Amino acid sequence: MFTSIKRLYFPRFMEPGSPSSHDLDVIDTVKKVTAILESEERFAEAERLYRRMISVRDIDPSMQQHPMEKPDELSSKFAAMLTHIGDYDAAIEVYEHSIRYWTSHRIWLLGCFVELDGAVKSLLALYRQCHTCVRVSDETGLVSRILPLHRALELECPSLIEGVLNSLSECQPKIDATDDKGQTALHLIAKSKKELGVYYAERILEHGADLEARDGGGRTPLFIAAYNGTTATAGFFLDRGADITAKAPLHCYWKDGIEVSLLNPTPLHAAIIRGHSKTPLRMLSRISNITDIPAAEEALVCASIRGLYDVVALLVDKGLDVNSISDIQFDLKGITVKVECALVGSICGGYRYLSNFLLERGARIESARQGGPSALWVAVEAEREDLVELLLARGADLDDFHHCGDLYPETSLQHACRKGWIDGVRRLIAKGAALNRKAHENSGRTALQAACGTGCESIVRELLQLGAKSDAPPAWNHGRTALQAACENGHEAIVLHLLHHGVDVNAHAAPVGGRTAIQAACEAGHESIFHALLLHGADINAFPSNRGGITALQAACERGHESIVDALLRGGVNINTPLAPGSGGSTVLLAACRAGHEPIVKMLLDFGADVNVPPAQEFGRTALQVACEAGHEPLATMLLQHGADVNAPPALAWGRTALQAACEQGHESLVAMLLRRGADVNAPSSPKDGLSAIDAARQHYRWYTKPKTIVKILEDAGAIE
């Protein structure tokens, strides 16, 4: 078989420098080799070779950067293919042809066959010949710096390692030479899980290796061993006096959801973060004063998250405050929790026994910092009933407000309702949690409001049966009543249940960012809920919130809900609600134009929407101005056909006429159309931060490299400076 392969393969590239070698199509060649295997009914080998071909196809483009190395690159890959399918005779013959040329490639190829007779001897001879590092192309097609001792350790070949160490002065004069990643031989040993690691670490240290050498990331061998969990090697380094407090210039480590926002971690932190217990215990046993450990608080909290009971106990026994504060973050079911103390860490990890130990040693139950996540909040978030019971038995306050990150402050019961954790809700109520605790003024929710927003119908029904107030007012800032919360989130069954329960369908919206029930349904586009609210007397003309409010029609127009807009218009909604004075508010027509909803704009115009409502004083726009600014030419044409004023003045501050807006955004066809419709090319600009049409066009071209056609159009139309 090999004779057939050689006829296909070798003549095309084994003579370096031949023109055809640079045009070699390795994929085509391997397909032909595969065909030979299949013709001889060696289907398993053909399949393996074909799979190997796929990996080469991904590698091949990178070889274009080194065309002179390409022939021997391919011979290396082909030898590896043949080795993969077990055809060692063919692989050796490929090697014999290739070994005539580049020394670096001979080293790489011999590494492929290091277990074959003679390969180690040949490698040692080549190492002595080179006497220094060589540049070797590896399987990925990349070029890396490899030293004899490093290569021997990577191959994990004892005879080769011994050979290099026994003739170290000839093979690699500098014992602490580093590879491209800055790693010494000790760093490689620190990563190895092999039992031989300790033996060879001792051999290398006997040759004068530096135990505190730093790799490219500033890590010592002890740090690497601690992080990778090579306990025996780490213990050996400790016995030889490695520095436990040596800091690495790093910012954080990730492992299973833990983010340590810690500058300069030590080997102790590295081992704990990875969940290794034996190495940290050995390290701590060598420390008499806890103050000698940098960032010991973070070590305690990390150990608590990992559930390393013995490590936590030893740190506390050595005098570390159990309530020490840290800034570690933990991903708890998709929510980033700032773990400020060891107790919160053990709750995050779900370790009841460790949590009980910390409480016995004086851990505070309340949040370490005002507004931070308490242990009880974390226990509810994790839905751990046993931990909730433990904390309540230790005196946790059921009705305190707690929050995490951007989430609104809430009590434990409100939190459980928001989570939809019905078992937790029942347990907390049984323990005496206040059913109608007022919502926190900053976006808070009562227990019922939280359950309605989440959509847990069973919790809603139980709360109502127990006497929860269905008409509790919303929080001042972005609050919602129970009905408003259900409408906003589209929970129709809960909406119908609340309506049947007799809630006020027209309860006022919160002063800031609020929505009435029908405004919330219109904004979210829940059509069936919208109609249910209408049947129960919802006011379609309800006033919006003072700040951040919106009418039902404005909400539907802005979001593009055509059927709801049509129903509102036929129901007699006020289509020309005036703008709030001095604000940047928007009319229904303006909202639809800004979003580019052409069918809705047409409906509004057909129902008599005022096309020339003046803009708000700050940042305001007329409908035509906003359509031109957004580049909606069909809408602009429609508005002009319905009588829009092409020269309507801009807002007092940051305003733009229709032409100025189109020029500023670079809408060339709109500029031409507006000029044909009689737009004033020299119309006055806004008194505050305004721009004339010509200035707006020039400002646009300062940002974008386009032909200055709009400037030319304006100049031809008589624009003046």
Residue, then its C-alpha position, 0 to 999 in steps of 0.5 A: m500500500f505504501t508504494s501507491i501512497k508514495r507515488l501520489y505523495f512524495p514526487r509532489f513535495m519531497e524535493p524542496g524548492s520545486p514549484s509544484s511543492h507550493d501548490l500542493d493540495v493536501i486535501d486532494t492527496v489525502k482523499k486519494v490515499t483514502a480511496i486506496l485504503e477503501s479499495e483494499e477494504r480497509f474501511a476503518e483506517a480510511e475513516r480515521l484518515y478522513r477525519r484527520m484530513i478534516s483537522v488538516r483542512d482547518i490548519d492548512p490556511s495558516m501555512q500560507q504564511h511560511p511557504m518555504e516551510k510548507p513541504d516539510e510541514l506537510s510531511s510532518k502532518f502526513a507522518a502523523m496521519l500514518t501513525h494515527i492509522g497504525d501504519y508505522d512503516a510508512a510513517i518511518e519512511v516519511y520521516e526518513h525522507s524528511i530528516r534530510y532537511w530542517t533540524s527543527h522539523r527533525i526534532w518535531l518528527l522524532g517527538c512523534f515517535v519518541e516511544l519507538d526504538g532509537a528516537v530518544k537517542s536521535l533526539l539527544a544527538l540533535y539537542r547536542q547538535c543545536h546546543t540551544c533553543v530551536r524554533v519548531s512548527d507544531e501541529t497547529g501550524l504555529v511557530s513556538r520556542i521549544l527547549p530540550l528539557h521543556r520538550a522532554l517534559e511535555l512528551e512525558c518520556p522518562s528516558l528522554i528527560e533523564g537523557v537531557l538532565n544527564s547531559l544538560s550542559e550539552c543540551q541546554p546550558k541554562i536550567d532556567a531558560t524560558d519558553d514563549k510563555g515565560q515558563t521554566a521547567l519547574h512551571l511545567i512540572a507544577k502542571s503535571k499530574k504525573e507522580l514523577g513530578v516530585y522526582y524531576a522537580e528535585r533533580i532540576l533544583e539540584h541543577g540550580a533552578d530558581l524556585e521563585a522564578r516567574d512565568g509570563g503571567g508573574r506566577t511562581p511554580l508553587f502558584i501553578a501547582a496550587y492552582n492545578g491541584t498537584t498536591a504532591t508537587a506543591g507540598f514538595f515546593l513548600d518543603r523546599g521553602a517556596d514563598i507562600t505569600a508570593k503575589a501574582p500580578l493578576h486581577c481575578y480568577w474564574k472558576d465555577g461562577i466565582e469572580v475574585s476581584l483581587l489584585n495580586p493573588t497568592p498561591l493560597h488564594a489560587a488553591i482555594i479558588r480551585g476548591h483544593s483543600k490539602t494544599p491550603l491546609r499545608m500552607l496555613s500550618r506554616i503561618s503563625n500570624i494571620t496578618d502575614i497572609p495578604a488579603a486573608e479576608e478574600a481567602l476566608v470568603c472563597a473557602s466558604i463559597r467552596g465549602l472548605y470547612d477545614v480551611v475556614a476553621l483553621l483561618v478562624d482559629k488563627g484569629l481571622d475575624v469571621n465577619s471580615i468584609s471582601d468584594i468577591q462576586f458569585d454567580l448565583k443562578g444567573i444573578t451576580v451576588k456580592v459576597e461580602c462575608a464568609l456566612v453569605g459565601s457558605i449560603c451561596g455554596g449551600y453548605r448548612y454545616l459550615s453556615n452553622f459553624l460560622l454562626e456559632r463563631g459569631a457571624r452576623i446575619e444582617s448584611a455587612r454593608q447597608g443595602g447589600p445582600s444578607a444571608l437570608w436574601v441569598a438563602v431565599e434566592a437559592e431556594r434553600e428551605d433548610l438554610v432559611e430555617l437555620l437563619l430564622a432560628r438564629g434570629a434573622d429579621l423577616d421583614d427587613f429590606h434587602h437587595c442585590g445589585d440592580l434589583y429593588p429592595e424587598t423583604s424575604l416574603q416579597h423576594a420569595c413571591r418574586k421568585g415564584w417559590i411557593d414552598g418558601v412563601r408558605r414557610l415564611i408566612a408560617k414564620g410570621a412574615a408580614l403579608n402586607r408589608k409596604a413596598h419599598e419606595n424605590s421600585g419595590r413591590t408588595a408580596l402580591q404585586a411581586a407574585c402578579g409580576t412573576g405570574c405565579e397564579s397559585i401564590v396569587r390565589e393563596l395570598l388573596q385568600l390569606g388577606a393580601k391587599s389587592d389594591a395596595p398602592p404602587a411604589w413612588n418610583h416605577g411601582r406597579t399595583a398588582l393589576q398593573a404588574a400582571c398586565e405589564n407582564g401578560h399574565e392573563a389568568i391573574v388579570l382575570h382573577l384580580l378583576h373578578h376579585g374587584v380590584d380598581v381597574n383605573a388605579h393611578a400610575a406611580p408618580v415616576g415611570g408609572r403605568t395604569a393597567i391599560q397603559a401597561a397592556c397597550e405598551a406590551g401589546h397584550e391584546s386579550i388583556f387590553h380587551a378584558l380591561l375595556l370590558h371592566g371599564a378601563d379609562i383609555n384616556a387616563f393621564p400618564s405619570n408626571r415623569g416618564g409617563i405615557t398615554a395608552l394610545q402613545a404606548a401602542c403607537e410607539r410600539g407598533h401595535e396596530s390592532i390596539v391602536d385601531a381599537l383605541l381610535r374607534g373607542g374614542v380615545n383623545i388623539n391630540t393629547p397636549l404635550a407637557p409644558g417644558s418637557g421633551g414629551s411626544t404626541v401619538l403621531l410623533a411617537a408613531c413617526r419616530a418608530g417609522h410605523e407607516p400604517i399607524v401614522k396613516m390611521l392617526l391622520d385618517f382619524g384627525a391627528d393634528v399634523n402641526v402640533p408644535p414641538a416641546q421646548e427642549f429637544g422637541r420635534t414636530a411629526l415632520q421633523v422627527a420623520c425627516e431626522a429618522g430618514h422616513e421619506p414615505l412618512a414625510t411625504m404622507l405628512l406633507q400631503h396632510g398639510a404638515d408645515v415644511n417650515a415649522p420652527p424648531a424647539l427653543a433648545w436643541g431643536r431642528t427644522a425638517l430641513q436641518a434635521a435631514c441635513e444633519q443626518g445626511h438624508e440626501s433624497l429627503v433634502a431634495m424633496l423638502l427643497r422642492r416642497g418649499a423648505d426655507v434653506n436659510a431658516p433660523s436655527s434653534p436659539k440654544d444649540g441650533l444649527s442652520a441647514i448648511d452648518a448641519a450638512r457640513q457637520h455631518y460630513r465632518w463625521y462621515t467621508k461621503p461626497k458633499t452632495i448635500v452641501k452642494i444642493l443647499e448652495d445651489a438652493g441659495a444657502i448662505e453662511 
